[in-house]
Amino acid sequence: MSGTGTVVLRRTWPQRIVILATLGVIGAAFAAAWFIEDVYQSVSEIGRVEISGEILLTDTDPGEPVNFLLIGTDSALGLDPDDPVLQFREFDEQGRFFADSITILRVNPETGQAWVVSLPRDLLVEHNGQRKINSVYLVEGPPGLVEAVSDNFQIPINHFVSLDFLGFREVVDQLDGIPVWFDNPARDWKPEGIPGSGLNIPTAGCHMLDGVQALQYVRSRWYQELIDDEWTYLGNADFGRIERQQDFLVLALDRAIDRGARDPTSLSAMIEAGANSIVLDGELTVAELIDLGEAFSDFNAENLERLSVDVATIFTGDVYEGEVLTGARNEEVFAIFRGASDLVRPLDVVFDLYAASAEQALQLQVELEAQDFAVDTLFELEPAEDGNTVVYPPGLRAHAETIAQYLLPIPRLVEDPDATDISVVIGEQHEQILFLFPHPAVTVQSAVAALGDGPIPSLEAASAVAGTTSTTSEPPTTAPPTTTTTSSTSTTTTTTTAPAPTSTTRTGVIGQAPEGESCG
């Protein structure tokens, strides 16, 4: 950007509303394992938007990781001009609205993992010139926004979901409120001495927030708590609000489960509550939602990995221009949504090894551990006449594919619903362990698909190799990337740094009752 000005580094510009389309549709699907006809009917009544297949990559295989672009709009459609949610906001009689909250959700049905990251609504992107990303939605609608996200961050988007203020409130009210724990009385209060979003929590403890209060809570930018008889702003206003929004999503998902989201009738009512305010892309089928529901039937909402990006706020003189991404950590965050999270390192893979003899088993153990695999227990087993086979429990398909990258020939991968550990069974056609040039992941996936599932090998006749015992080793977890901040000075621009977390994900949930207390 030309001209003089100041660049103030800070966390993401807060979104006005958490995406609770996850509650109404995707989140409900996470919680649901059984569907009946009225659920089909409820989903079929949700609005649809057509987006070109060249922009929205909807041609995914069952079980494949997918990215959802979740939009919370500031649309006031359906609200009275005097509605409290519109306090201190101009009511647009023409019904125009921005993308007030832009979130990318990635789900991996194979592993049961889910990640979410929010983008600043005022983030400057290149899309027919440089512009704020929320204005792309205003001018070009969902197709333009999907294209802007894909092009600027190299993140493929598979499905689109949007929700407005009214839908947010209706879904919360359908759940009979969301329980939120407050350590102290709380309010949203502007520095000018006037109310902000209208949030007013008079006492500490558990509060069941209805739709209006929940919207005030997640929109709160000037959040204060009464500590030692003094109203105190808590943390960075912008980053603090995005944390509350993401953690409110966890509380809401837990509430949906508690209120019967696993029951088809209750689930149908939840979906119907937000149906008039939710819009899905035209290719998101009921069958796909069912598949997600089955894959995430036991999903723990607290395991939703909530991520953030680092941005700098740009001013030209005293004029606010927008936000720009800054720092190397953002690439590590975006890499998760490009598929890096689907890759499993050999270091993270533990398995038992079955070979024709103790000598072969010991030799293969040396070769595999040289590639950083953790071989747990060795067994002797009469080899099958065909090639190698990797047997894996549900949820460990990616681990099995990582092993397959190092075996020649590429093995058949077989899921065993009764298995608790991965087993590598060496067949007569085994040639070698690859050292320098393992098979590319795409080559493995293609070859495995051609081989088909095949039978589960019988391992009952195997005998443990003398002198080897199970170490019951656990794969180490990958250390999260650390936050990188910078500082620089020039004759025209000053960059300062703001405190930031040291990891891309957070533990603990804001609004959750402390140990020994109950809420909800």
KOLFIFI-826795 format. One record per residue (C-alpha): residue number from 1; x, y, z. Coordinates in pm, 1 decimal, decimal comma, always signed. Layout:
BEGIN
NUM | X | Y | Z
...
end
This chain:
BEGIN
1 | +0,0 | +0,0 | +0,0
2 | +138,5 | +338,2 | -91,3
3 | +171,3 | +634,7 | +134,4
4 | +291,2 | +674,7 | +488,3
5 | +121,4 | +510,9 | +776,4
6 | +146,2 | +282,7 | +1072,9
7 | +122,2 | -93,1 | +1079,5
8 | +6,6 | -232,7 | +1412,4
9 | +54,3 | -606,0 | +1449,9
10 | -228,3 | -779,5 | +1629,2
11 | -440,1 | -1088,2 | +1626,1
12 | -728,6 | -1137,6 | +1384,0
13 | -998,8 | -874,5 | +1353,2
14 | -1295,0 | -1015,0 | +1545,2
15 | -1584,5 | -1167,9 | +1362,7
16 | -1930,6 | -1038,6 | +1458,3
17 | -2090,5 | -1380,4 | +1493,2
18 | -1972,6 | -1736,1 | +1535,3
19 | -2072,0 | -1969,1 | +1253,7
20 | -2344,8 | -2180,0 | +1402,2
21 | -2435,0 | -2336,8 | +1075,4
22 | -2224,1 | -2607,5 | +1229,8
23 | -2494,8 | -2636,6 | +1492,9
24 | -2784,0 | -2630,8 | +1252,7
25 | -2643,6 | -2860,3 | +988,6
26 | -2282,5 | -2975,5 | +1005,7
27 | -2254,9 | -2967,2 | +1384,1
28 | -2578,2 | -3158,8 | +1411,4
29 | -2442,4 | -3407,1 | +1162,5
30 | -2133,0 | -3451,9 | +1379,6
31 | -2354,1 | -3543,7 | +1671,1
32 | -2595,7 | -3767,5 | +1484,6
33 | -2550,4 | -4132,0 | +1402,4
34 | -2906,5 | -4221,4 | +1303,2
35 | -3130,2 | -4043,7 | +1052,9
36 | -3497,7 | -4089,3 | +970,0
37 | -3723,3 | -3953,5 | +697,7
38 | -3815,4 | -3625,2 | +866,6
39 | -3444,9 | -3535,3 | +890,2
40 | -3419,4 | -3580,4 | +514,7
41 | -3720,2 | -3352,1 | +479,3
42 | -3573,9 | -3087,7 | +711,2
43 | -3246,5 | -3072,0 | +521,7
44 | -3425,4 | -3062,6 | +186,6
45 | -3602,5 | -2741,0 | +294,6
46 | -3275,0 | -2554,7 | +351,2
47 | -3191,6 | -2288,6 | +91,4
48 | -2935,6 | -2367,6 | -176,0
49 | -2689,5 | -2163,8 | -380,8
50 | -2534,0 | -2288,8 | -702,1
51 | -2157,7 | -2245,3 | -729,8
52 | -1957,2 | -2355,3 | -1032,7
53 | -1776,1 | -2686,9 | -998,1
54 | -1463,1 | -2510,7 | -1122,0
55 | -1471,0 | -2296,7 | -806,5
56 | -1621,0 | -2534,6 | -550,1
57 | -1451,9 | -2875,9 | -555,9
58 | -1744,5 | -3096,3 | -458,3
59 | -1627,8 | -3414,6 | -633,8
60 | -1485,2 | -3587,7 | -326,5
61 | -1482,4 | -3954,4 | -237,4
62 | -1663,1 | -4090,0 | +71,8
63 | -1438,0 | -4060,5 | +376,0
64 | -1209,6 | -3806,2 | +209,3
65 | -1121,0 | -3493,1 | +412,6
66 | -1329,6 | -3192,0 | +310,6
67 | -1315,6 | -2816,1 | +368,2
68 | -1629,6 | -2615,7 | +444,5
69 | -1637,7 | -2238,5 | +401,0
70 | -1871,8 | -2120,6 | +677,9
71 | -2007,3 | -1767,1 | +654,4
72 | -2185,8 | -1568,2 | +922,2
73 | -2359,0 | -1271,4 | +761,8
74 | -2470,2 | -949,9 | +929,0
75 | -2801,6 | -975,3 | +747,5
76 | -3092,7 | -835,1 | +946,9
77 | -3354,6 | -999,0 | +725,6
78 | -3648,1 | -1111,5 | +936,3
79 | -3557,4 | -881,4 | +1225,6
80 | -3757,4 | -581,3 | +1340,8
81 | -3566,9 | -249,9 | +1302,3
82 | -3599,2 | -207,5 | +1681,1
83 | -3460,5 | -553,8 | +1754,3
84 | -3191,0 | -536,1 | +2028,2
85 | -2937,1 | -707,7 | +1804,7
86 | -2940,4 | -397,3 | +1584,3
87 | -2845,6 | -165,9 | +1870,6
88 | -2580,2 | +80,6 | +1750,7
89 | -2607,5 | -66,0 | +1399,2
90 | -2762,1 | +98,0 | +1095,8
91 | -3064,1 | -94,6 | +971,4
92 | -3033,3 | -155,8 | +596,2
93 | -3384,6 | -155,9 | +452,3
94 | -3250,5 | -292,4 | +122,4
95 | -3132,7 | -609,1 | +293,0
96 | -2767,5 | -574,7 | +192,5
97 | -2514,3 | -752,9 | +408,5
98 | -2147,6 | -842,9 | +442,6
99 | -1969,8 | -1164,9 | +533,2
100 | -1927,1 | -1074,5 | +897,4
101 | -1757,2 | -1399,1 | +995,1
102 | -1549,2 | -1611,5 | +759,2
103 | -1443,8 | -1951,6 | +888,0
104 | -1287,8 | -2255,7 | +727,1
105 | -1376,7 | -2592,3 | +881,3
106 | -1182,6 | -2904,9 | +781,7
107 | -1312,0 | -3248,6 | +877,9
108 | -1138,9 | -3581,6 | +827,1
109 | -1393,3 | -3865,0 | +858,4
110 | -1118,9 | -4130,3 | +853,3
111 | -946,0 | -3998,3 | +1164,8
112 | -1237,8 | -3818,8 | +1330,2
113 | -1038,8 | -3493,4 | +1342,0
114 | -1170,4 | -3141,8 | +1283,8
115 | -997,9 | -2803,8 | +1256,1
116 | -1140,0 | -2452,1 | +1234,5
117 | -972,1 | -2119,4 | +1152,3
118 | -1132,3 | -1775,5 | +1122,1
119 | -1025,5 | -1515,6 | +866,3
120 | -1044,9 | -1142,5 | +943,8
121 | -1348,5 | -983,1 | +780,1
122 | -1132,9 | -682,7 | +684,1
123 | -846,8 | -893,6 | +550,1
124 | -705,3 | -739,6 | +231,5
125 | -700,7 | -990,1 | -55,1
126 | -625,1 | -979,1 | -425,0
127 | -951,1 | -1030,6 | -611,1
128 | -1015,7 | -798,3 | -903,2
129 | -777,1 | -563,4 | -730,6
130 | -698,8 | -532,8 | -362,4
131 | -1006,8 | -523,7 | -142,0
132 | -1143,2 | -634,2 | +194,6
133 | -1255,0 | -994,8 | +184,4
134 | -1600,7 | -925,2 | +330,9
135 | -1674,0 | -680,4 | +47,7
136 | -1614,3 | -962,4 | -201,3
137 | -1920,4 | -1134,7 | -58,1
138 | -2124,3 | -813,9 | -73,5
139 | -2046,8 | -756,6 | -442,6
140 | -2004,4 | -1107,4 | -585,9
141 | -2182,4 | -1335,1 | -339,9
142 | -2078,3 | -1689,7 | -244,0
143 | -1899,7 | -1776,7 | -572,4
144 | -1674,3 | -1472,7 | -548,2
145 | -1590,9 | -1536,0 | -184,0
146 | -1512,0 | -1904,0 | -242,2
147 | -1286,3 | -1807,2 | -532,0
148 | -1110,5 | -1536,9 | -326,1
149 | -1037,1 | -1777,7 | -41,3
150 | -913,5 | -2050,4 | -276,8
151 | -692,6 | -1819,1 | -482,8
152 | -539,6 | -1617,2 | -199,0
153 | -468,6 | -1901,4 | +44,2
154 | -441,7 | -2200,8 | -192,6
155 | -705,7 | -2382,7 | +13,0
156 | -952,4 | -2598,0 | -182,8
157 | -1312,6 | -2539,5 | -72,8
158 | -1551,3 | -2833,6 | -106,6
159 | -1873,3 | -2695,1 | +42,6
160 | -2032,1 | -2364,1 | +139,5
161 | -2263,4 | -2282,0 | +432,9
162 | -2396,9 | -1944,6 | +549,4
163 | -2605,3 | -1835,4 | +848,8
164 | -2743,2 | -1494,0 | +954,2
165 | -2828,1 | -1328,4 | +1287,6
166 | -3182,0 | -1464,8 | +1293,7
167 | -3066,7 | -1819,2 | +1222,8
168 | -2808,3 | -1800,8 | +1498,2
169 | -3067,8 | -1696,7 | +1753,6
170 | -3326,2 | -1951,6 | +1642,3
171 | -3080,6 | -2239,5 | +1667,2
172 | -2968,8 | -2130,1 | +2015,7
173 | -3330,8 | -2095,3 | +2128,6
174 | -3416,3 | -2437,8 | +1984,0
175 | -3148,5 | -2577,1 | +2216,4
176 | -3318,4 | -2394,4 | +2507,4
177 | -3008,7 | -2179,8 | +2542,8
178 | -2637,4 | -2243,3 | +2579,7
179 | -2488,3 | -2272,3 | +2931,5
180 | -2187,6 | -2044,0 | +2981,3
181 | -1983,7 | -2008,7 | +3300,6
182 | -1869,5 | -1659,9 | +3405,5
183 | -1598,5 | -1623,8 | +3668,5
184 | -1720,2 | -1270,3 | +3739,3
185 | -2003,7 | -1038,0 | +3640,2
186 | -1949,1 | -938,0 | +3277,0
187 | -2058,0 | -676,0 | +3026,0
188 | -1970,2 | -527,3 | +2690,4
189 | -1885,6 | -162,4 | +2747,5
190 | -1723,5 | +78,3 | +2503,2
191 | -1438,8 | +301,5 | +2624,1
192 | -1664,2 | +601,3 | +2549,5
193 | -1880,0 | +488,5 | +2841,5
194 | -2172,2 | +345,1 | +2644,3
195 | -2293,7 | -14,4 | +2601,9
196 | -2147,8 | -220,7 | +2320,3
197 | -2331,5 | -533,3 | +2208,3
198 | -2572,4 | -512,1 | +2504,0
199 | -2417,7 | -802,4 | +2700,0
200 | -2492,7 | -769,8 | +3071,7
201 | -2424,4 | -1061,7 | +3309,2
202 | -2494,8 | -932,6 | +3663,3
203 | -2357,6 | -1225,6 | +3864,8
204 | -2077,6 | -1479,8 | +3847,8
205 | -2153,3 | -1845,8 | +3787,3
206 | -2351,6 | -2042,9 | +3530,6
207 | -2588,2 | -1856,9 | +3298,1
208 | -2814,3 | -2010,9 | +3035,3
209 | -2781,1 | -1766,8 | +2745,6
210 | -3081,9 | -1739,7 | +2516,1
211 | -3053,2 | -1645,0 | +2150,0
212 | -3032,4 | -1269,8 | +2213,0
213 | -2779,6 | -1301,9 | +2495,7
214 | -2569,7 | -1553,9 | +2304,5
215 | -2542,9 | -1317,2 | +2010,2
216 | -2446,0 | -1033,9 | +2245,7
217 | -2181,7 | -1258,8 | +2400,8
218 | -2014,1 | -1368,7 | +2078,0
219 | -2032,4 | -1015,1 | +1931,0
220 | -1879,6 | -856,3 | +2241,8
221 | -1574,9 | -654,3 | +2140,7
222 | -1526,6 | -447,8 | +2457,2
223 | -1561,5 | -738,6 | +2700,1
224 | -1522,7 | -653,2 | +3070,0
225 | -1548,2 | -844,3 | +3396,0
226 | -1599,4 | -701,2 | +3745,2
227 | -1278,6 | -799,0 | +3926,7
228 | -1209,8 | -668,7 | +4279,3
229 | -1496,0 | -417,9 | +4241,0
230 | -1342,8 | -271,9 | +3923,6
231 | -1460,0 | -323,8 | +3566,0
232 | -1161,2 | -462,3 | +3376,3
233 | -1114,2 | -523,4 | +3004,1
234 | -991,3 | -879,4 | +2958,5
235 | -708,8 | -940,8 | +2714,5
236 | -675,7 | -812,9 | +2362,5
237 | -1024,5 | -706,3 | +2253,0
238 | -996,0 | -849,1 | +1903,5
239 | -822,5 | -1175,5 | +1985,2
240 | -1029,1 | -1222,5 | +2299,1
241 | -1352,6 | -1208,3 | +2101,0
242 | -1237,6 | -1460,3 | +1840,5
243 | -1141,4 | -1697,8 | +2123,6
244 | -1482,6 | -1663,6 | +2285,3
245 | -1651,5 | -1723,6 | +1950,5
246 | -1463,3 | -2042,9 | +1877,7
247 | -1506,7 | -2172,1 | +2231,8
248 | -1877,7 | -2088,6 | +2223,9
249 | -1900,3 | -2324,1 | +1928,5
250 | -1761,2 | -2602,7 | +2148,1
251 | -2015,2 | -2523,9 | +2420,9
252 | -2294,8 | -2518,3 | +2164,1
253 | -2196,8 | -2852,6 | +2014,4
254 | -2189,0 | -3005,9 | +2362,0
255 | -2532,8 | -2859,3 | +2428,5
256 | -2666,3 | -2997,6 | +2100,1
257 | -2554,4 | -3345,0 | +2203,4
258 | -2700,3 | -3305,5 | +2552,4
259 | -3031,4 | -3187,6 | +2405,8
260 | -3065,6 | -3496,0 | +2190,6
261 | -2881,2 | -3431,8 | +1864,4
262 | -2819,0 | -3807,1 | +1849,5
263 | -3194,5 | -3859,3 | +1847,7
264 | -3340,3 | -3818,0 | +1496,9
265 | -3652,6 | -3634,8 | +1610,8
266 | -3456,2 | -3381,0 | +1817,0
267 | -3204,5 | -3342,1 | +1536,2
268 | -3481,4 | -3268,6 | +1288,2
269 | -3616,5 | -2991,2 | +1512,5
270 | -3270,9 | -2833,8 | +1541,7
271 | -3226,8 | -2830,2 | +1166,3
272 | -3575,2 | -2689,6 | +1112,2
273 | -3502,5 | -2407,9 | +1359,8
274 | -3231,8 | -2262,8 | +1139,1
275 | -3355,9 | -2383,8 | +801,9
276 | -3492,2 | -2046,5 | +691,5
277 | -3164,1 | -1870,6 | +767,6
278 | -2915,5 | -2131,1 | +644,0
279 | -2790,5 | -2158,4 | +287,8
280 | -2591,8 | -2456,1 | +155,7
281 | -2418,0 | -2511,8 | -173,4
282 | -2626,4 | -2709,4 | -421,4
283 | -2391,6 | -3009,2 | -419,2
284 | -2393,1 | -3075,7 | -43,1
285 | -2617,2 | -3380,5 | -33,1
286 | -2811,6 | -3534,7 | +251,7
287 | -2612,0 | -3853,3 | +196,1
288 | -2287,5 | -3666,5 | +258,5
289 | -2424,7 | -3518,3 | +579,0
290 | -2528,2 | -3867,9 | +687,1
291 | -2179,4 | -3998,7 | +617,0
292 | -2032,6 | -3718,2 | +826,4
293 | -2282,6 | -3788,4 | +1101,3
294 | -2182,8 | -4152,5 | +1117,4
295 | -1811,1 | -4071,2 | +1108,8
296 | -1843,3 | -3816,2 | +1391,4
297 | -2107,7 | -3987,8 | +1602,3
298 | -1868,9 | -4002,5 | +1899,1
299 | -1697,4 | -3669,8 | +1830,6
300 | -1591,8 | -3480,0 | +2142,0
301 | -1649,5 | -3109,9 | +2074,9
302 | -1350,7 | -3018,5 | +2291,1
303 | -1127,6 | -3193,8 | +2036,9
304 | -1219,1 | -2934,4 | +1774,5
305 | -881,5 | -2772,8 | +1703,7
306 | -936,4 | -2397,9 | +1709,7
307 | -668,9 | -2213,5 | +1513,3
308 | -592,3 | -1848,7 | +1446,8
309 | -382,2 | -1643,0 | +1206,9
310 | -147,4 | -1351,1 | +1267,9
311 | -229,2 | -1021,1 | +1100,2
312 | -108,0 | -662,1 | +1088,9
313 | -350,1 | -369,8 | +1096,7
314 | -277,2 | -114,8 | +826,1
315 | -330,6 | +259,1 | +866,0
316 | -253,7 | +534,0 | +618,4
317 | -218,4 | +829,7 | +847,3
318 | -523,2 | +802,8 | +1070,8
319 | -727,6 | +612,5 | +812,5
320 | -788,0 | +244,7 | +877,7
321 | -722,0 | +41,8 | +561,6
322 | -764,4 | -318,8 | +671,4
323 | -568,9 | -625,4 | +778,1
324 | -282,7 | -815,0 | +614,0
325 | -137,6 | -1153,8 | +701,6
326 | +206,8 | -1143,7 | +857,2
327 | +454,7 | -1399,1 | +989,6
328 | +560,1 | -1747,5 | +886,6
329 | +316,0 | -1921,7 | +1120,4
330 | +19,8 | -1852,5 | +893,6
331 | +160,2 | -2086,1 | +629,5
332 | +174,1 | -2363,9 | +888,2
333 | -189,9 | -2302,3 | +975,0
334 | -305,7 | -2291,3 | +611,9
335 | -106,6 | -2606,8 | +535,3
336 | -345,7 | -2798,9 | +761,1
337 | -638,2 | -2701,3 | +538,7
338 | -439,2 | -2789,4 | +226,0
339 | -398,5 | -3146,1 | +347,8
340 | -80,8 | -3147,4 | +557,3
341 | -288,9 | -3262,0 | +854,6
342 | -385,5 | -3572,8 | +659,3
343 | -24,7 | -3687,2 | +632,5
344 | +116,7 | -3907,3 | +905,3
345 | +490,9 | -3925,6 | +970,3
346 | +660,9 | -4264,8 | +1018,8
347 | +759,5 | -4134,8 | +1362,3
348 | +390,0 | -4135,1 | +1456,2
349 | +317,8 | -4491,4 | +1339,1
350 | +335,2 | -4798,5 | +1567,1
351 | +259,5 | -5151,3 | +1442,2
352 | +315,5 | -5523,4 | +1493,3
353 | +517,0 | -5705,6 | +1226,5
354 | +440,2 | -6057,3 | +1096,8
355 | +711,6 | -6226,7 | +885,9
356 | +798,8 | -6576,4 | +762,0
357 | +1084,4 | -6622,2 | +1010,2
358 | +1245,0 | -6462,8 | +1311,3
359 | +1546,6 | -6367,6 | +1098,1
360 | +1332,4 | -6189,8 | +840,0
361 | +1128,9 | -6017,0 | +1111,6
362 | +1440,8 | -5888,0 | +1289,6
363 | +1595,1 | -5765,9 | +964,1
364 | +1277,7 | -5587,0 | +858,1
365 | +1250,8 | -5431,6 | +1202,7
366 | +1596,7 | -5278,6 | +1161,1
367 | +1510,0 | -5145,9 | +816,1
368 | +1172,9 | -5005,0 | +919,2
369 | +1302,1 | -4842,6 | +1235,4
370 | +1574,2 | -4680,9 | +1023,5
371 | +1283,6 | -4498,3 | +856,5
372 | +1159,5 | -4386,9 | +1203,3
373 | +871,1 | -4636,5 | +1230,6
374 | +804,5 | -4786,7 | +1575,0
375 | +783,8 | -5166,3 | +1542,5
376 | +610,2 | -5294,9 | +1854,0
377 | +604,8 | -5677,4 | +1852,9
378 | +752,6 | -5930,1 | +1607,5
379 | +569,5 | -6247,2 | +1505,7
380 | +645,4 | -6551,2 | +1290,9
381 | +365,8 | -6644,9 | +1051,7
382 | +347,2 | -6866,2 | +743,8
383 | +342,9 | -6610,5 | +459,6
384 | +54,7 | -6577,3 | +217,9
385 | +131,4 | -6644,0 | -147,2
386 | +42,5 | -6292,5 | -253,0
387 | +194,1 | -5958,3 | -149,9
388 | +204,9 | -5770,2 | +177,7
389 | -103,2 | -5666,4 | +375,2
390 | -151,1 | -5391,0 | +631,1
391 | -442,6 | -5447,6 | +869,4
392 | -557,9 | -5133,9 | +1053,6
393 | -831,3 | -5038,1 | +1304,4
394 | -1098,2 | -4784,2 | +1209,3
395 | -959,7 | -4431,9 | +1206,3
396 | -599,4 | -4525,9 | +1122,7
397 | -621,4 | -4540,4 | +744,1
398 | -370,2 | -4254,3 | +706,4
399 | -121,5 | -4443,8 | +926,2
400 | -160,4 | -4752,5 | +709,2
401 | -103,1 | -4547,1 | +393,8
402 | +218,6 | -4409,7 | +542,1
403 | +347,5 | -4765,7 | +597,1
404 | +246,9 | -4856,7 | +241,8
405 | +468,8 | -4580,2 | +104,2
406 | +776,7 | -4778,2 | +217,9
407 | +679,7 | -5132,8 | +111,5
408 | +755,2 | -5288,4 | -227,5
409 | +525,8 | -5404,1 | -369,0
410 | +258,5 | -5169,6 | -236,8
411 | +48,4 | -5370,2 | +10,7
412 | -324,1 | -5425,3 | +27,9
413 | -484,0 | -5218,4 | +306,3
414 | -759,3 | -5391,9 | +502,6
415 | -968,2 | -5230,8 | +776,4
416 | -1054,5 | -5462,6 | +1066,1
417 | -1330,8 | -5320,2 | +1288,9
418 | -1219,8 | -5551,4 | +1571,8
419 | -851,6 | -5459,8 | +1557,1
420 | -691,8 | -5237,6 | +1819,0
421 | -344,3 | -5220,8 | +1664,4
422 | -195,0 | -5199,4 | +1315,7
423 | -47,3 | -5523,2 | +1182,3
424 | +195,8 | -5544,9 | +888,9
425 | +183,2 | -5893,4 | +735,5
426 | +471,5 | -5976,3 | +500,1
427 | +377,6 | -6198,2 | +204,9
428 | +583,1 | -6419,3 | -25,9
429 | +603,1 | -6149,0 | -291,9
430 | +768,7 | -5896,1 | -61,9
431 | +1072,3 | -5739,8 | -227,8
432 | +1217,2 | -5468,4 | -7,5
433 | +1177,9 | -5172,8 | +225,4
434 | +1224,5 | -4845,2 | +34,1
435 | +1485,8 | -4614,5 | +180,4
436 | +1554,4 | -4304,7 | -27,1
437 | +1249,8 | -4283,3 | -249,2
438 | +921,7 | -4399,6 | -87,6
439 | +610,5 | -4416,5 | -305,2
440 | +427,4 | -4083,2 | -341,1
441 | +101,2 | -4076,3 | -145,5
442 | -105,4 | -4043,3 | -463,4
443 | +64,8 | -4354,3 | -608,0
444 | -16,5 | -4551,7 | -294,0
445 | -380,4 | -4445,5 | -294,0
446 | -420,9 | -4539,9 | -660,5
447 | -252,7 | -4879,9 | -618,6
448 | -447,5 | -4960,5 | -302,1
449 | -775,0 | -4878,0 | -476,2
450 | -681,5 | -5113,3 | -760,9
451 | -597,7 | -5396,3 | -518,4
452 | -933,2 | -5369,8 | -340,1
453 | -1007,4 | -5456,4 | +20,9
454 | -946,6 | -5831,7 | +28,4
455 | -994,9 | -6064,3 | +326,6
456 | -862,7 | -5994,0 | +675,2
457 | -554,4 | -6217,7 | +724,7
458 | -580,2 | -6484,2 | +993,9
459 | -318,3 | -6410,0 | +1258,9
460 | -414,8 | -6674,3 | +1518,2
461 | -136,7 | -6912,5 | +1412,9
462 | +136,7 | -6651,8 | +1464,9
463 | +393,5 | -6694,4 | +1741,4
464 | +594,8 | -6416,6 | +1900,0
465 | +960,6 | -6402,6 | +1806,2
466 | +1170,3 | -6515,9 | +2102,0
467 | +1335,8 | -6229,9 | +2285,0
468 | +1093,5 | -5964,5 | +2162,4
469 | +808,0 | -5831,1 | +2370,1
470 | +546,3 | -5565,4 | +2325,7
471 | +666,3 | -5225,3 | +2429,2
472 | +314,9 | -5081,1 | +2398,6
473 | +485,7 | -4770,6 | +2272,0
474 | +276,5 | -4467,5 | +2196,0
475 | +345,0 | -4257,3 | +1888,5
476 | +481,7 | -3918,4 | +1983,0
477 | +260,0 | -3623,6 | +1910,3
478 | +367,0 | -3361,4 | +1665,9
479 | +481,2 | -3046,6 | +1837,6
480 | +260,1 | -2755,3 | +1732,9
481 | +427,6 | -2480,2 | +1536,1
482 | +526,4 | -2181,3 | +1741,5
483 | +404,6 | -1832,4 | +1684,2
484 | +644,1 | -1608,5 | +1494,4
485 | +630,5 | -1231,7 | +1531,9
486 | +852,2 | -964,4 | +1385,1
487 | +942,8 | -605,6 | +1443,8
488 | +1085,0 | -361,3 | +1194,6
489 | +1131,4 | +11,0 | +1143,9
490 | +1162,6 | +221,9 | +832,0
491 | +1128,5 | +588,6 | +751,7
492 | +762,5 | +548,9 | +659,3
493 | +630,4 | +244,3 | +845,2
494 | +653,0 | +111,5 | +1199,4
495 | +564,4 | -245,3 | +1288,8
496 | +513,3 | -342,8 | +1651,7
497 | +426,0 | -678,2 | +1797,7
498 | +143,2 | -777,7 | +2025,7
499 | +145,4 | -1067,3 | +2274,2
500 | +41,2 | -1391,3 | +2107,9
501 | -2,7 | -1753,6 | +2211,0
502 | +290,3 | -1987,9 | +2153,4
503 | +92,3 | -2246,8 | +1959,5
504 | -165,7 | -2261,3 | +1685,1
505 | -418,3 | -2444,1 | +1898,7
506 | -555,5 | -2378,5 | +2245,1
507 | -648,2 | -2599,7 | +2535,7
508 | -932,0 | -2530,8 | +2775,3
509 | -1265,2 | -2379,2 | +2681,4
510 | -1376,4 | -2028,3 | +2775,5
511 | -1717,6 | -2045,6 | +2939,7
512 | -1680,3 | -2402,2 | +3061,2
513 | -1745,0 | -2462,7 | +3429,3
514 | -1431,3 | -2511,5 | +3642,8
515 | -1359,9 | -2849,7 | +3794,4
516 | -1604,1 | -2931,8 | +4071,1
517 | -1874,0 | -2701,2 | +3933,5
518 | -2163,7 | -2783,7 | +3702,5
519 | -2318,2 | -2568,6 | +3433,4
520 | -2617,9 | -2662,2 | +3225,0
end
